[in-house]
């Protein structure tokens, strides 16, 4: 399992619109091959900052499958105009105990 963590800085004052469009976009990411789950969290200290946590079966399900899909273009159209700057995305995996 891979955990994608995306830091999303939304243009201040656009948070409610972003959240509404994210509610629509959830069905897009949720339908993708390899998607396990996702959560959107809002920062208490900086209300225009969010993190998106997405669990994928494999890294390639995100980086190749989702990002190269027509559905990703719909996702971008719904959400990417809210971000300033562009999202920061990193991928994590479980650490095996010694």
Secondary structure per residue as TSV (DSSP state, phi and psi in degrees):
chain	resnum	aa	ss	phi	psi
A	1	X	-	360.0	138.3
A	2	X	E	-116.2	136.2
A	3	X	E	-107.6	117.9
A	4	X	E	-91.3	130.8
A	5	X	E	-121.5	117.2
A	6	X	E	-114.0	125.0
A	7	X	E	-91.9	121.3
A	8	X	E	-117.0	110.5
A	9	X	E	-96.7	110.0
A	10	X	B	-90.0	142.7
A	11	X	-	-56.7	123.8
A	12	X	T	-53.2	136.7
A	13	X	T	93.1	-10.4
A	14	X	-	-106.3	7.8
A	15	X	H	-59.6	-46.0
A	16	X	H	-62.9	-42.5
A	17	X	H	-63.9	-42.8
A	18	X	H	-59.2	-48.5
A	19	X	H	-61.4	-38.3
A	20	X	H	-65.4	-45.5
A	21	X	H	-70.6	-31.5
A	22	X	H	-63.2	-38.8
A	23	X	H	-58.7	-35.2
A	24	X	H	-72.6	-42.3
A	25	X	H	-69.9	-21.2
A	26	X	H	-56.2	-37.0
A	27	X	H	-66.6	-26.9
A	28	X	H	-67.8	-55.8
A	29	X	H	-67.3	-34.8
A	30	X	H	-65.9	-20.4
A	31	X	T	-91.5	-4.0
A	32	X	S	-78.6	145.3
A	33	X	T	-58.7	133.0
A	34	X	T	88.7	-9.9
A	35	X	E	-70.2	130.9
A	36	X	E	-105.2	-52.4
A	37	X	E	-163.2	167.1
A	38	X	E	-153.4	154.5
A	39	X	E	-143.3	142.3
A	40	X	E	-111.1	128.2
A	41	X	E	-122.3	140.9
A	42	X	E	-107.0	138.1
A	43	X	-	-75.3	134.3
A	44	X	S	-73.2	-41.5
A	45	X	S	-76.5	-29.6
A	46	X	S	-133.6	88.7
A	47	X	T	-61.3	-12.9
A	48	X	T	-91.7	3.4
A	49	X	E	-106.4	136.6
A	50	X	E	-129.5	159.2
A	51	X	E	-123.3	141.9
A	52	X	E	-112.0	122.5
A	53	X	E	-108.9	119.6
A	54	X	E	-126.8	127.4
A	55	X	E	-96.3	127.5
A	56	X	E	-119.5	150.7
A	57	X	S	-65.2	-43.7
A	58	X	S	-138.0	154.6
A	59	X	H	-55.9	-42.1
A	60	X	H	-65.4	-24.6
A	61	X	I	-61.5	-31.7
A	62	X	I	-87.5	-56.1
A	63	X	I	-70.6	-29.3
A	64	X	I	-110.0	-53.7
A	65	X	I	-63.1	-58.0
A	66	X	I	-70.7	-51.2
A	67	X	T	-64.5	-24.1
A	68	X	T	-101.0	12.3
A	69	X	S	-97.3	157.2
A	70	X	H	-61.7	-31.3
A	71	X	H	-63.1	-34.0
A	72	X	H	-63.6	-35.1
A	73	X	H	-65.2	-36.0
A	74	X	H	-65.3	-44.0
A	75	X	H	-56.3	-50.3
A	76	X	H	-59.0	-44.2
A	77	X	H	-62.7	-38.2
A	78	X	H	-72.1	-36.8
A	79	X	H	-118.1	-32.0
A	80	X	G	-69.3	-19.6
A	81	X	G	-75.0	-6.9
A	82	X	G	-86.1	-15.4
A	83	X	B	-91.7	136.0
A	84	X	S	-156.8	106.1
A	85	X	S	-80.2	-174.1
A	86	X	-	-60.4	150.0
A	87	X	-	-58.9	147.6
A	88	X	E	-101.8	126.9
A	89	X	E	-124.8	134.8
A	90	X	E	-139.6	156.3
A	91	X	E	-120.0	141.1
A	92	X	E	-130.9	153.1
A	93	X	E	-132.1	163.0
A	94	X	-	-65.8	147.2
A	95	X	-	-94.6	126.6
A	96	X	-	-77.6	133.8
A	97	X	-	-66.0	149.3
A	98	X	-	-76.5	360.0
